[in-house]
Amino acid sequence: MNPIPHDAASGLSVAALYRFTRLDDCASLRAPLERVCREHGVRGTLLLAPEGINGTIAGHPTGIGRVLAHIRALPDCADLDVKLSSAAAMPFHRLKVRLKREIVTMGEPDIDPRASAGTYVEPEEWNALISAPDTIVIDTRNDYEVAIGTFAGALDPGTASFRQFPQWFRQQRDALLGQGKQPKVAMFCTGGIRCEKSTAFLRQEGVDQVYHLKGGILKYLETVPEERSLWQGECFVFDERVAVGHGLTEGTHSLCRACRRPLGPNDRQSALYEEGVSCASCHSERTDAQRASCRERHRQEQLAAARGRVHIGADPAGTSRDGAD
């Protein structure tokens, strides 16, 4: 097995993983999985559901290796999909192992990605597919993710959550596909998991030629040289790195701690941006009292950091994002 990549200075590795498989007794799997993570100092979020496992974790390579070995020993998880990268600092405050109804929430109970997902396309072959004139390219991610980066020419559904995707497609179906010969539909997401469901959904809706990027944007950015890349911008990730670029290097975005939206360098120049308190997007969504509360929380975080501790309180906006919903 190849060594797990890690940051040279911090020694930290990050693993984004998922597997669609039948887990009949998720509750019995939760405690042992959480225990092995804690024993090896691994943090992040792991979701267990009857349809499988999903999550992103970080830690030192040995600990990540032990957790991945534990997961691969679960029923039908030997072929776990894993994207490995590095981080200059621990990108998670805590460990969460949660039981969910779905590992990525679409709200379509009859969809089974194991039986009907679309055709995988390797990153090296993706450019040719999405450049073809008879291909429609759809970004299945949420609006705040698309805003900081996407593939050239891709359609943005403008969804606030993945649960809205089926409704968007049904409303746009005729405009997208027309009445004649169906075009090819190429779909992509961060790590591949949302495309497993979205391509299965399109096939259930009667669309035959459905393709998705194997390993998602993360594998593409890792594999395809920047000079040959059709990716524009950065890729949002669900941890404190916020975004990554080509080669999975950490990007230039940070998070607004009030609304959890990603902020680029220009966003942080806005007169409405105040670190830990507001940004141009959320300033009008909150009252003076709410901003004052955020301001005090940010002050407490700075005090804790000065003392060498991490201050972890409730998300003031109530918008913590554990995964790619």
Steps between C-alpha positions, in 0.01 A plus 500: 500500500630847411595733788223736612586857391546756776612859549875515560474750784182393681517130417123504439305304242138542389280217368169564323318167474172333415350166412145409404426162654231341712562550872215328683602596855668841487453557872728208587773635271506851643677447837788282369561745214503797736732316737766427237489863387548631853775249578703635208422871535291516183243780470229582246150381416389149405140420408353149520168413336327189369633593155868524604767732644619850411733756656827687520759444772843636584794387711852364475553238227523207742168591661330559165629162383358324806157662456491419128594138577214482753250639247620271222427204729131599519253309277580557130732793577826351372468720190445818702536814286771719659659829393814586697655843543687701763435796730735756655288501820232274647191584288245372756426609855349171613394147405139420408375152408130528423212278399298635207217392272718568194874554467423780255149638525298498178160400633428246224453169687485281188843600371765228529841614369635147534264380230451793263770768520629653179817418310828593667738723307866513601643848566737462202198448269274766653616794286408325177152410627404846627646673193286297259218708343236234578575495876310689771717556808327539839661605827304311769639702792336782692503866403762609756736230369449581132559870571872449569581257220361267233575353157479732203153488345336299779137566593436622854166376643515774765398263778545578868508128585532173310142417597386766249676337205219259395245784485740716299557224245132419462422866440785542250479161330335610174723804464811291564424191295264625231271274298744335261800279561610527861840663555763355727479629857827536691476572873758575767531578871774540761599140569259291294232410753229742388549388141438139597150605604434768240594275208290218644213748531531610136504140383185437701350803323567334164829667399725236347835665426607620844865534600680619813855597590665215687642621828337839453668839474756402765636214288500722191698775675743239632544323167468749214787750457394862538611588148250246359224565751152632415431577865454867586546630857526295818311202639306540824572232761310432820775574751709790628710511185182637332627447144777331302652561160700303247715237661263517800697791643312717750315785334447869571150483649397527863160462669269769626457379858149645515341337192763239404521623141841485330675835455765578243763776531268757336212406732718576800556853367130588530404773748235258632757232584603475863699194598291262707194727475364553148566512128332681210268203444370465856525853644137580414379160622588570863407752765736721695446271800597191301813671368587604855470137608728391214745775594518377860543140388785604271663687791479186715654293221792743473555490876495120497747492211734735686496255791573206270150355519226449243171672580213290364151639548169472327490614140343847529337475160368149550645405164777252575566280198599145586498369147388540143123532538 
